[in-house]
Amino acid sequence: MTRKIRLGAFLPGGGQHIASWRHPDQPVDGALSLEFHKQLAQTAERGLFDAYFLADNLAVGYGGAREGGNARVAGFEPVTLFSALAPFTTHLGFIATASTTYEEPYNTARKFASLDLISDGRAGWNVVTTTGDATAQNFNRDTQLPHADRYRRAAEHVEVVKKLWESFEDDAFIRDRESGVFFDPAKLHDAGHKGEHFKVKGPLNVSRSRQGHPVIVQAGQSDDGRGLAAATAEVIFTAHQHIETAQEFYRDIKNRARGLGRNPDHVLVMPGVSPLSVAPKPKRARSMIA
């Protein structure tokens, strides 16, 4: 059986290290430079990476005025950025982060369906519940929702988004100039959702892309996070320092997916890797003394 390695690039324009903007080869405005992100995306594509992944913050990540000069302070909204980058690439996937706690399902479904069409089926949604009181205070709250509440809301949020992505059947749009028939109303469906957190009628006013709908991505490590990932995700990011914990995570996710009636082979686990270039040590001069 032939196996393939799937590569996803986590490339924030401001760099991973809080002081990366100070490196002489790094633009000081990389986090808010479209040209620099374009170079990153095209480099990843030339390197045969499958996807470009971006995390996201909904609050300013304060640091000192000297250290905090990267994307933790200011950066692009990922879906907006990827919509701009899509025309400059041909096969690179774009995985953008969006919060189930601070977005409504209709907004989430609409913007990712749009990115999927703009990129010709290369969009992915990294599902996050978002933590931190600083973010909550930007969204009409004083403190964040409890952990369990965030994950219940997240599960329902994903359910509603998927319903909205199914609003139009694949062949709903006829667009016949001669007959004047633009689409078949019988192939347009309401979401009709009424749940604990959301009441959404639908349908979504964006059609399906060639691939059907964006890829669902998740990176939860807690018990609730693993449960959400096993139930909803097609790709799961994870990072471990020890092979034993990595193997345990992999087995647990696959077993949970199987227990939920999913094919575990359809749930891709992608471990995080940080490649480092280390300069070789200088050779010690040989002694001329016998």
N, C-alpha and C positions, 0 to 999 in steps of 0.2 A: 504494500500500500504506500503510495506516495504521500508524504506529509509536507506541508508548507509552513514556513514561519511567517506570521503576520506581524508587521511592524507599525506601531503608532508613535508619532513624534509629539512629545509634550514640549512646545516651544513658545513660551510667553515672550513677547518682544522685549520685555524689561529684564529677561534673564531669570534663572532659578535662584541665584544667590542675591541677597538683599543689596550687595554692593557691586553687582555685576556691571552696572552702568559705568563704573569707574575704569573698567578694563579698556586699554587703548584701542582694541579692535571692536568694541561694542559702541554703537551710537548712544549718546546720552539720552536721546528721546525715543529709544526703541519701542517702548510700550505704546506710544501714540504715533508711531511712524508707519503709515500704510506701505510705503516703499520697502521698509525693512521687513515687515511681515510678508510682503510679496516675495522678497528674496528667500525668506525662510521656507515658504510654501513651495516655491519652485525648486529649491535645493532638496527638500524632502521628496518631491516627486521624482527628480532625477535619481535619487538614491533608492527608488522603488519602495518607499514607505506606502502603507495602505491608507493611513489617516493622519490628519493633523488635529491634535486635541488641545482644547483650551479650557482651563478652569475659569471661574469667575467669582468676583466679590460684589456684594451689593452695599458695601460700606467702605470708607477710606481705612486702609490698614495703616494706622499711625506708627511711625517709628521716629527716630530723631531726624531733624532736618537734614543731617548729613547722610544718614544711612537709608532713610526711607524714600529714596528717589526713584523707585521702579514701579512696576505695575501694581504693587500693593497700595500705592497712593492713587494712581490714575491709570486707566487702561480702557481699551475699546470694549464695547458690548460684543460678545462673540458672534452672534448670528449676523449682526450688521457687518462685522469685519469679514466673516466668511462669505457673505453675499458679494462683497467687493473683490475677494480673492478668487472666487470660483471661475470667472472668465479668464484668468491668467493660468489656469491649470486644466488638465484634461481627465485625469483618473484619480487624483488624490481625494480621499474622503475628508469630510469636515465634521468633527464632533464638538458641538458647542454645549456649554453648561447652561441649564435653566432651572430655577428653583420651583419646586412644587408647593412650597410654603408661601411664597410671595408673588406668585403668578396665578392667574385664572386659567383653567384648562383651555378655554377658547383661544386666548392670546397665545399660549404655548403651541397649540395645534396649528394655528394660522401661520405663525412665523417660521416654524420648522417645515411645514408643508411648502411654504414659499421658497425657503432655502433649498429644499429638495428639488423643486422645479427649476430654480435658477441654476443649480449645479448639475442638473440632469441625473438625479438620483444618487447624489453623493453625500447626503446629510445624515448626521447622527445626533441624537439628543442624550447628553449626559445628565441623568436624573439625579438631582440633589435635593436634600431637605433643608439645607442651610442652617448653620448654628451661629450663635452669638447675639447678645443683647444689642450691640451696636447696629446690626442690621435690622433687628426688630424695631428699633427706634426710628428707622427710616420708613417704616410701613405701619404706622399708627398703633404701635405697641410699645410698652415699656420694657418687657422682657420677652425672650423667645418662648415659643410653645414647648411644652414638655416633650422629651424624646419620643415616647410612645405615640403621642398625639400627632407629631410631625410625620411619623411613618404610616399611621392610619390614613392621614390626609394624602400622603404621597401615593399610596396604593390606589386610592380612589381617583386621584388626579390622573395617574397614568391610564386607568381604565377609561375615563372620560375622553382623554386625548385620543386614545385608540379608536373609540367609537366615532369621534369627529373625523378622524382620518379615513373612515369608511363611508363618509357621507355620499360620495359619488362612486358608482361602479366604474370599472375601467373603461367601458364603452358608452358611458353616459352622454358624452359630447359628440353630437352628430355633425354639426356645423355644415349643413347642406345649404349652399347659396340658392340653388334652384328651388327647393321646396320652402326655404325660409325657416327650417327647423334647426334650432341651435343645439338643444339638448333634449333628452328624453326624461320628462319629469318622473316617470315610473322608476328611474334608476338613481333617484336622489332620495336619501333617507335621513330622517331626523335621528339625533342621538337619543332623545327621550330619556335623559338620565335624571333620576331623583335619588339622592343618597344622603349620607350623614353630613357631608361637607359641601356638596355641589348640587345645583339644580340647573341643568343645561338642556335646552330644547334642541338646538342645532337646526339645520345642518351647517357644516363648515362651508364658508364661501371660497374655498380653494380646492381644486381638483386633485386627484391622486397623481403622483409622479410615475415614471416608468417602473421604478422598483416597488411601487405600491405605497410605502410609507417610510419615513426615516428609521434608521437603526436605533434601537433602544440600548443605552449604555448605562452602567451603574458601577459604583465603587464603594458600596457600603461594607464595613468590616464588622460591625456589631451584629448581634443575633437578629435584630429587626432589619438591619441593612442586608444581611445575607438572605433573609426571607424575601425581601422585596426584589433583590437581584435574581434569585432563583425563580421567582414567579413571573418576572416581567422582562428581564434583560436578555439581550442577545450577545452582548459583550460585557465582561466584568473586568475592571481594572483592579489590581491588588499589588501590594508591596510587602515583602517579608525579608527579614534579615537572616532567617534560618530555613534550611531546606525542609525541616520537619514541620514547621508551622505552615509553610507554603503548600506542602503536600496535604496537610490536614484541611486547609482551606479549599483546595481543589476538590478533594473527595467530598467534603461537606456540601459544596455548591452543586456538584453533580448528583449527589444523593437527594438533595432537596428538590432539584428540578425533576428528577425521575419520580419522586413521590407526589409531585403536583401534576403528573401526567404529561410532562414535557419530555422531548427527546434530549437527553443530556449532551449529545453530540452537537446540538444546535445552540448550546450555551458556551461561548468561547471565553476562556479565562486568559487574560493577558497580564503577566507579571511585570512590575516596573523594574527597569534597569538603568543605572546611571553610568555610562561609559566615561572613563577618565583617561586622558593622555598623560603618561608619566615619562619624564625625560630620563634617559639612561644614565646610570651613575658613571662618572668619569673613571677611566681605568687608572689604577694606581701604578706609578712609575716603577719599573723593575730596578732592584738594587744592583749596582755594579760591583758591590763588594763580595768577594768569594767567601 
